């Protein structure tokens, strides 16, 4: 049988392996194609080599901050308009404002609630086709 479904490619940049795995599982359940990155450098490799529909990034990573990663995306790929979400255990109102000023859609507090990711996914993508895969 030939059916069509929307596939969303999402890069998840976080040095916390357990969180990356949890987010990958949750996004897979939503029909996404998650690509985990253990740091910003790995995320840059993924973003440079493939089309992506969303970037989820930790703020605090060992090689580069999530803010620096967003800056890289906006400088090197300005036409893409890649939606980005930052995550932090130190999330507060000032950091949330800074995240939005840097181009992020929002800042999610860690530990990240899977329901927050699900709600965010639906608000971003429901009714907005991006690319299709034929099964």
N, CA, C and O of each residue as an XYZ file, in Angstrom:
540
protein
N       0.848     -1.173      0.000
C       0.000      0.000      0.000
C       0.889      1.231      0.000
O       1.908      1.255      0.691
N       0.526      2.246     -0.758
C       1.296      3.464     -0.864
C       0.567      4.572     -0.111
O      -0.511      5.001     -0.522
N       1.145      5.026      0.972
C       0.560      6.126      1.722
C       1.627      7.197      1.908
O       2.824      6.927      1.813
N       1.174      8.398      2.171
C       2.091      9.512      2.354
C       1.933     10.041      3.763
O       0.820     10.170      4.273
N       3.067     10.347      4.391
C       3.000     10.971      5.700
C       4.095     12.019      5.796
O       5.104     11.946      5.095
N       3.890     12.973      6.654
C       4.856     14.041      6.866
C       5.949     13.529      7.791
O       5.675     12.903      8.815
N       7.185     13.805      7.414
C       8.311     13.458      8.279
C       9.010     14.750      8.671
O       9.387     15.540      7.806
N       9.181     14.964      9.941
C       9.879     16.132     10.470
C      11.254     15.691     10.951
O      11.375     14.763     11.751
N      12.273     16.354     10.465
C      13.636     16.059     10.894
C      14.015     17.057     11.976
O      13.940     18.268     11.771
N      14.420     16.544     13.121
C      14.720     17.388     14.269
C      16.100     17.039     14.805
O      16.398     15.876     15.079
N      16.943     18.065     14.951
C      18.259     17.893     15.559
C      18.125     18.229     17.039
O      17.604     19.282     17.407
N      18.606     17.313     17.882
C      18.563     17.484     19.333
C      19.996     17.580     19.830
O      20.723     16.587     19.830
N      20.406     18.773     20.254
C      21.767     19.000     20.733
C      21.752     19.140     22.250
O      21.259     20.129     22.792
N      22.299     18.140     22.921
C      22.365     18.165     24.384
C      23.431     17.183     24.831
O      23.525     16.075     24.303
N      24.237     17.591     25.806
C      25.293     16.703     26.291
C      24.777     15.684     27.305
O      25.533     14.820     27.748
N      23.507     15.775     27.676
C      22.888     14.808     28.587
C      22.309     13.658     27.751
O      21.260     13.800     27.123
N      23.004     12.529     27.756
C      22.617     11.384     26.932
C      21.196     10.910     27.230
O      20.435     10.622     26.306
N      20.833     10.825     28.511
C      19.497     10.330     28.864
C      18.396     11.248     28.343
O      17.369     10.774     27.856
N      18.607     12.554     28.442
C      17.617     13.486     27.914
C      17.524     13.367     26.397
O      16.425     13.353     25.842
N      18.678     13.279     25.722
C      18.666     13.102     24.261
C      17.855     11.878     23.872
O      17.027     11.934     22.963
N      18.099     10.765     24.570
C      17.384      9.527     24.257
C      15.883      9.672     24.513
O      15.071      9.213     23.709
N      15.512     10.303     25.621
C      14.084     10.508     25.932
C      13.408     11.375     24.878
O      12.298     11.079     24.436
N      14.091     12.454     24.478
C      13.524     13.330     23.455
C      13.422     12.615     22.113
O      12.434     12.769     21.395
N      14.442     11.838     21.778
C      14.397     11.062     20.523
C      13.215     10.098     20.530
O      12.498      9.988     19.535
N      13.009      9.403     21.641
C      11.884      8.466     21.744
C      10.549      9.188     21.589
O       9.677      8.744     20.842
N      10.395     10.313     22.306
C       9.133     11.055     22.253
C       8.870     11.593     20.853
O       7.744     11.529     20.361
N       9.902     12.119     20.215
C       9.727     12.676     18.870
C       9.504     11.582     17.829
O       8.767     11.782     16.863
N      10.132     10.441     18.022
C       9.871      9.301     17.129
C       8.414      8.877     17.225
O       7.786      8.555     16.216
N       7.878      8.880     18.448
C       6.470      8.527     18.645
C       5.531      9.495     17.924
O       4.407      9.136     17.573
N       6.005     10.733     17.704
C       5.211     11.733     16.987
C       5.402     11.638     15.473
O       4.837     12.429     14.719
N       6.205     10.663     15.037
C       6.444     10.488     13.614
C       7.613     11.283     13.078
O       7.748     11.460     11.867
N       8.458     11.763     13.971
C       9.620     12.559     13.565
C      10.824     11.671     13.299
O      10.846     10.487     13.635
N      11.816     12.285     12.686
C      13.101     11.651     12.441
C      14.139     12.418     13.265
O      14.776     13.337     12.750
N      14.317     12.047     14.549
C      15.243     12.795     15.403
C      16.699     12.421     15.132
O      17.026     11.262     14.879
N      17.558     13.429     15.191
C      18.996     13.239     15.012
C      19.698     13.778     16.253
O      19.797     14.993     16.422
N      20.187     12.894     17.125
C      20.831     13.350     18.351
C      22.253     13.837     18.111
O      22.986     13.289     17.288
N      22.627     14.881     18.851
C      23.983     15.420     18.822
C      24.415     15.636     20.269
O      23.708     16.281     21.043
N      25.573     15.097     20.630
C      26.062     15.200     22.001
C      26.667     16.540     22.351
O      26.959     16.806     23.517
N      26.860     17.390     21.351
C      27.389     18.730     21.587
C      27.064     19.599     20.372
O      26.493     19.126     19.390
N      27.432     20.864     20.456
C      27.115     21.794     19.367
C      27.865     21.447     18.090
O      27.326     21.607     16.995
N      29.100     20.973     18.216
C      29.869     20.595     17.030
C      29.187     19.495     16.237
O      29.132     19.551     15.008
N      28.668     18.494     16.937
C      27.931     17.426     16.252
C      26.658     17.976     15.616
O      26.277     17.564     14.520
N      26.004     18.905     16.305
C      24.791     19.514     15.748
C      25.117     20.276     14.467
O      24.360     20.212     13.499
N      26.234     20.992     14.455
C      26.645     21.735     13.258
C      26.881     20.778     12.096
O      26.488     21.062     10.964
N      27.522     19.645     12.373
C      27.726     18.646     11.315
C      26.389     18.180     10.741
O      26.228     18.085      9.524
N      25.431     17.890     11.624
C      24.116     17.434     11.166
C      23.392     18.529     10.383
O      22.811     18.268      9.330
N      23.432     19.746     10.901
C      22.742     20.855     10.245
C      23.373     21.199      8.900
O      22.693     21.678      7.993
N      24.667     20.954      8.779
C      25.377     21.254      7.530
C      25.129     20.210      6.454
O      25.257     20.493      5.263
N      24.776     19.009      6.876
C      24.695     17.912      5.911
C      23.276     17.512      5.511
O      23.098     16.743      4.567
N      22.277     18.016      6.205
C      20.910     17.580      5.903
C      19.917     18.694      6.185
O      20.197     19.630      6.934
N      18.764     18.570      5.575
C      17.676     19.498      5.837
C      17.084     19.179      7.207
O      16.992     18.016      7.599
N      16.693     20.207      7.916
C      16.172     20.027      9.266
C      14.962     20.936      9.439
O      14.921     22.038      8.891
N      13.975     20.470     10.206
C      12.761     21.244     10.441
C      12.735     21.950     11.788
O      11.968     22.893     11.980
N      13.574     21.499     12.730
C      13.590     22.084     14.068
C      14.909     21.746     14.743
O      15.444     20.649     14.580
N      15.424     22.705     15.504
C      16.604     22.491     16.337
C      16.191     22.626     17.790
O      15.646     23.655     18.191
N      16.449     21.591     18.582
C      16.294     21.641     20.038
C      17.698     21.628     20.610
O      18.461     20.698     20.349
N      18.056     22.649     21.390
C      19.425     22.723     21.891
C      19.478     23.112     23.356
O      18.752     23.994     23.814
N      20.352     22.436     24.072
C      20.690     22.826     25.431
C      21.429     24.159     25.367
O      22.115     24.440     24.384
N      21.295     24.970     26.391
C      22.055     26.219     26.466
C      23.492     25.921     26.854
O      24.421     26.456     26.249
N      23.687     25.068     27.859
C      25.023     24.799     28.403
C      25.576     23.486     27.875
O      25.191     22.405     28.321
N      26.497     23.603     26.905
C      27.193     22.429     26.377
C      28.687     22.702     26.455
O      29.098     23.861     26.503
N      29.504     21.658     26.469
C      30.939     21.845     26.710
C      31.687     22.614     25.621
O      32.623     23.349     25.936
N      31.309     22.470     24.368
C      32.101     23.080     23.296
C      31.587     24.439     22.841
O      32.364     25.273     22.375
N      30.303     24.665     22.971
C      29.685     25.893     22.489
C      28.312     25.987     23.139
O      27.646     24.969     23.328
N      27.889     27.184     23.478
C      26.571     27.324     24.099
C      25.470     27.231     23.046
O      25.718     27.368     21.848
N      24.269     26.998     23.516
C      23.125     27.002     22.614
C      22.953     28.351     21.931
O      22.522     28.415     20.780
N      23.290     29.436     22.637
C      23.223     30.770     22.041
C      24.228     30.892     20.894
O      23.918     31.462     19.848
N      25.423     30.358     21.095
C      26.431     30.388     20.029
C      25.996     29.525     18.845
O      26.238     29.880     17.691
N      25.362     28.405     19.131
C      24.863     27.545     18.060
C      23.789     28.274     17.244
O      23.790     28.199     16.015
N      22.881     28.974     17.915
C      21.869     29.755     17.194
C      22.518     30.839     16.345
O      22.076     31.104     15.227
N      23.558     31.460     16.868
C      24.286     32.475     16.110
C      24.907     31.859     14.860
O      24.854     32.449     13.781
N      25.497     30.674     15.007
C      26.078     29.980     13.853
C      25.011     29.729     12.791
O      25.234     29.973     11.605
N      23.852     29.239     13.225
C      22.765     28.948     12.280
C      22.350     30.221     11.548
O      22.203     30.209     10.325
N      22.161     31.310     12.277
C      21.684     32.537     11.627
C      22.739     33.147     10.711
O      22.387     33.768      9.708
N      24.024     32.986     11.030
C      25.089     33.527     10.180
C      25.333     32.671      8.949
O      25.525     33.201      7.855
N      25.329     31.373      9.113
C      25.705     30.492      8.011
C      24.528     30.032      7.157
O      24.691     29.645      5.999
N      23.347     30.083      7.750
C      22.167     29.615      7.018
C      21.006     30.595      7.198
O      19.932     30.208      7.658
N      21.222     31.868      6.835
C      20.196     32.884      7.118
C      18.885     32.675      6.364
O      17.834     33.116      6.829
N      18.929     32.013      5.216
C      17.709     31.827      4.423
C      16.811     30.725      4.967
O      15.642     30.625      4.594
N      17.354     29.911      5.838
C      16.607     28.727      6.261
C      15.429     29.025      7.168
O      14.409     28.341      7.099
N      15.551     30.024      8.009
C      14.484     30.290      8.959
C      14.198     29.097      9.846
O      13.044     28.789     10.142
N      15.264     28.423     10.268
C      15.123     27.204     11.065
C      14.540     27.524     12.438
O      15.138     28.291     13.192
N      13.387     26.954     12.778
C      12.863     27.135     14.128
C      13.802     26.475     15.138
O      14.299     25.370     14.917
N      14.033     27.177     16.251
C      14.928     26.650     17.280
C      14.309     26.850     18.654
O      13.639     27.848     18.919
N      14.552     25.877     19.517
C      14.103     25.920     20.902
C      15.316     25.650     21.771
O      16.054     24.693     21.537
N      15.523     26.496     22.778
C      16.606     26.271     23.726
C      16.042     25.649     24.991
O      14.868     25.820     25.322
N      16.918     24.912     25.701
C      16.544     24.252     26.950
C      17.632     24.547     27.978
O      18.815     24.595     27.639
N      17.230     24.746     29.244
C      18.227     25.004     30.276
C      17.693     24.662     31.662
O      16.519     24.868     31.971
N      18.589     24.137     32.480
C      18.259     23.897     33.887
C      18.253     25.219     34.656
O      17.715     25.294     35.761
N      18.848     26.258     34.074
C      18.919     27.572     34.719
C      17.910     28.552     34.121
O      18.080     29.767     34.230
N      16.869     28.026     33.494
C      15.892     28.886     32.813
C      15.239     29.854     33.795
O      14.752     29.457     34.854
N      15.242     31.114     33.425
C      14.518     32.140     34.159
C      14.025     33.165     33.139
O      14.260     33.013     31.940
N      13.350     34.195     33.609
C      12.755     35.164     32.683
C      13.818     35.895     31.862
O      13.614     36.140     30.673
N      14.940     36.244     32.477
C      16.005     36.944     31.740
C      16.578     36.054     30.636
O      16.803     36.518     29.518
N      16.811     34.783     30.946
C      17.335     33.872     29.934
C      16.293     33.631     28.845
O      16.641     33.484     27.673
N      15.039     33.591     29.221
C      13.970     33.409     28.241
C      13.938     34.579     27.259
O      13.796     34.375     26.054
N      14.070     35.804     27.770
C      14.123     36.981     26.890
C      15.343     36.916     25.983
O      15.255     37.219     24.793
N      16.487     36.519     26.548
C      17.720     36.409     25.753
C      17.576     35.349     24.664
O      18.065     35.528     23.549
N      16.909     34.252     24.988
C      16.700     33.184     24.000
C      15.854     33.688     22.835
O      16.178     33.442     21.674
N      14.779     34.389     23.148
C      13.931     34.930     22.077
C      14.688     35.981     21.263
O      14.548     36.038     20.041
N      15.482     36.803     21.930
C      16.275     37.816     21.221
C      17.302     37.166     20.296
O      17.654     37.730     19.260
N      17.779     35.982     20.672
C      18.765     35.258     19.855
C      18.113     34.501     18.698
O      18.806     33.942     17.848
N      16.787     34.485     18.669
C      16.096     33.822     17.567
C      15.374     32.542     17.929
O      14.768     31.911     17.062
N      15.423     32.144     19.195
C      14.716     30.928     19.614
C      13.217     31.212     19.726
O      12.800     32.328     20.036
N      12.436     30.194     19.473
C      10.986     30.300     19.641
C      10.652     30.433     21.118
O       9.805     31.234     21.513
N      11.333     29.632     21.924
C      11.085     29.628     23.355
C      12.278     29.009     24.073
O      13.181     28.453     23.449
N      12.260     29.117     25.387
C      13.233     28.467     26.263
C      12.450     27.526     27.169
O      11.557     27.952     27.900
N      12.793     26.248     27.112
C      12.136     25.258     27.961
C      12.998     24.977     29.180
O      14.209     24.790     29.056
N      12.381     24.945     30.365
C      13.153     24.587     31.557
C      13.447     23.089     31.584
O      12.636     22.268     31.155
N      14.626     22.761     32.098
C      15.001     21.353     32.285
C      14.806     21.015     33.750
O      15.072     21.862     34.602
N      14.361     19.835     34.073
C      14.095     18.739     33.145
C      12.896     19.062     32.255
O      11.886     19.599     32.710
N      13.036     18.722     30.987
C      12.015     19.010     29.989
C      10.869     18.015     30.140
O      11.076     16.803     30.188
N       9.670     18.554     30.212
C       8.476     17.714     30.256
C       8.146     17.261     28.833
O       8.076     18.086     27.922
N       7.949     15.989     28.642
C       7.624     15.467     27.313
C       6.333     16.097     26.791
O       6.194     16.314     25.587
N       5.391     16.391     27.686
C       4.154     17.045     27.243
C       4.444     18.429     26.659
O       3.742     18.874     25.750
N       5.464     19.111     27.168
C       5.854     20.415     26.612
C       6.362     20.256     25.193
O       6.044     21.062     24.318
N       7.156     19.213     24.963
C       7.689     18.949     23.623
C       6.545     18.591     22.669
O       6.504     19.069     21.535
N       5.628     17.758     23.130
C       4.493     17.356     22.300
C       3.638     18.566     21.927
O       3.269     18.731     20.764
N       3.325     19.405     22.902
C       2.523     20.606     22.635
C       3.240     21.546     21.682
O       2.632     22.095     20.764
N       4.530     21.728     21.901
C       5.325     22.592     21.036
C       5.333     22.058     19.608
O       5.147     22.811     18.652
N       5.550     20.761     19.474
C       5.568     20.137     18.152
C       4.252     20.400     17.414
O       4.255     20.811     16.253
N       3.137     20.160     18.091
C       1.831     20.347     17.448
C       1.589     21.815     17.099
O       1.037     22.115     16.040
N       1.993     22.728     17.975
C       1.770     24.146     17.672
C       2.623     24.605     16.494
O       2.212     25.488     15.743
N       3.796     24.021     16.326
C       4.675     24.401     15.220
C       4.274     23.779     13.895
O       4.338     24.435     12.856
N       3.861     22.518     13.921
C       3.771     21.768     12.676
C       2.390     21.308     12.246
O       2.226     20.919     11.089
N       1.402     21.332     13.102
C       0.080     20.859     12.673
C      -0.421     21.689     11.500
O      -0.521     22.913     11.578
N      -0.730     20.998     10.418
C      -1.259     21.656      9.240
C      -0.228     22.330      8.358
O      -0.591     23.019      7.405
N       1.050     22.146      8.654
C       2.098     22.780      7.857
C       3.017     21.729      7.256
O       4.008     21.351      7.880
N       2.711     21.256      6.069
C       3.575     20.239      5.456
C       4.950     20.803      5.134
O       5.072     21.950      4.704
N       5.964     20.011      5.338
C       7.331     20.427      5.049
C       7.943     19.543      3.981
O       8.273     20.014      2.893
N       8.097     18.267      4.285
C       8.573     17.336      3.263
C       7.805     16.047      3.456
O       7.350     15.753      4.561
N       7.661     15.294      2.419
C       6.873     14.073      2.517
C       7.726     12.865      2.213
O       8.684     12.929      1.442
N       7.364     11.790      2.821
C       7.996     10.498      2.536
C       6.903      9.565      2.059
O       5.824      9.521      2.650
N       7.160      8.834      1.020
C       6.192      7.866      0.500
C       6.537      6.492      1.042
O       7.648      5.995      0.852
N       5.581      5.890      1.711
C       5.800      4.579      2.326
C       5.191      3.491      1.494
O       5.275      2.317      1.855
